Amino acid sequence: MRMYDLILKKREGRELTTAEINYFISGYNCGQIPDYQAAALLMAIFFRGLNERETAELTMAICDSGDRADLSGIPGIKVDKHSTGGVGDKTTLVLVPLVAAAGVPVAKMSGRGLGHTGGTVDKLESIPGFNVTLQPAQFIEQVRGVGAAVVAQTGNLAPADKKLYALRDVTATVESVPLIASSVMSKKIAAGADAIVLDVKVGSGAFMKDTAGAFKLARTMVEIGSQVGRRTVALITDMDQPLGRAVGNALEVKEAIDTLKGAGPPDLLELCLVLGSTMLLLAGKSASLEEGRSQLKNLLASGKALEKFEELISAQGGDPLVTSEFSRLPAAKSVQEIPAPLSGYVQSINAAEVGHSAMLLGAGREKKEAQIDLSVGLVLNKKVGDSVQAGESLATIHANNLGQLDVARETILQAYTIGQKKPEPRPLLIGTVP
Ligand code: URA
C-alpha cells in the first residue's frame, strides 16, 4: 500500500477501505508516514469528507492506537462529558463535583487549552498544589472513595489523535465534521465511560460556526457512540459569546466556585443544569430531566456540591481553602477597566476575539509547549443584551505583561458591537440529539 494512492483516491472523492484507514493511522502513529503526506490526506478529507463507515473506522483506528482505560473497578454507570471547546467554558469544574454529589461516579480525563480555547487541566492547576497526574490505580481509588477525580489525559490514550490534532491545528484542517467527530469519540471511547454527554458548541467562539454543521457533527458522534454500545447524547449549545464572565484560568476557577455557591452567572449555571441533568438521567440516578435538575439545584443550595469540590481538591493535593479565600489563587499585578466607547446595548461579543485577547495576555498558548500565566485574563462586565453607558466598564483586564495590555484592550473593543436596539436573546440550548 502507498500513502500516495490514498491521498489521490480521497482527492478524487473516492471511498477509503478499512485496510487503507488502518494503514494511515498505524503508519502515521509510528512515524512511518511523514507529516506532509498525512497533512495532504487531511486536506483531501477536509474537502471531500468521509462517509459514515469511513468516519466510524477512522474513530476506532485512532482509539486503538493506544491504551483503553479500564473503569470496571468503579461501581455504577460511569458517565463522561466532553465539550467541543469554547471560550470561558468552565462547566467541568462545576459539573464534576455537582454530579458526583448526586452519586454519579466521575472519572474525568481532561485536556489543556490550545489557541483561543481553554483547558480544564490548566484551570485546575491554578489551585495551589493540585496534582493532575495520578497513576491509574490512584485515579480509580479516588473515584471509588471521593466519587470523582480529574486528571490530564495520559500520553497513551488515543496517541494518534494527539499527533493528528497538532497537525490539523497548523494546517487549517480542524473544522471538519468527520475529523472532529473521530478525534472526540476516539478519546471518549478509550477513556472507558459507559455513557457520554457531548456539549457541541456553535457560534463565533466554536469550531462549528453554523447550526446545521453543529447538528451534523452531533449526529455523527451520537451514531459512532451507539455503534460501540455507549449511550451518547449530544446537546448543541450557544458559543456565540463567551460562557459566563471570566476568561483565564484562576479567574475561571473563582467563577466556578461562585457558581457552586449559587452566585455564578446565569448562563453558566443553566448550562451546568442542562448537562448535569442529562448525565443523571443516563446514569439512572433520575427518572426525568426535570427530576435531575431539581436534585442538582438542591445539591447547590445545600452546599453539598461545594463540599464535594473541596473534597476533590484535597484528595488531589490542592488547597481546599481557595473556595473561601480567593486570595490563595494566583492574582495578576495590574487590573484595568475597558470603558465603553459609546452608549447603547451590547449586540454581540465575538468569543474567538475574547479568547484571542486572553491568549495575548498569557492565559492561553499558541503552541503546545508554551508556558501560560494562570493569573491573567478578562472579566466581561457586560454581556449581550446589557445596556451600557459611554465610559462604563465593558470588561476588566487582569495582566502581568504590560506590553500586551494595549493590544488586548484593542482586541476586546473590537470584539464588542454596541448598537441602539436591544437584541433578541439567543437560546443557550439550541437542540438535543437524539
Ligand atoms: N475537540 C477535540 O477533541 N478534537 C477536535 O478535533 C476538536 C475539538
Residues whose N, C-alpha, C, O or C-beta is under 5 A from the ligand:
A	BS01	URA	S83 T84 G85 V174 L179 I180 S183 V184
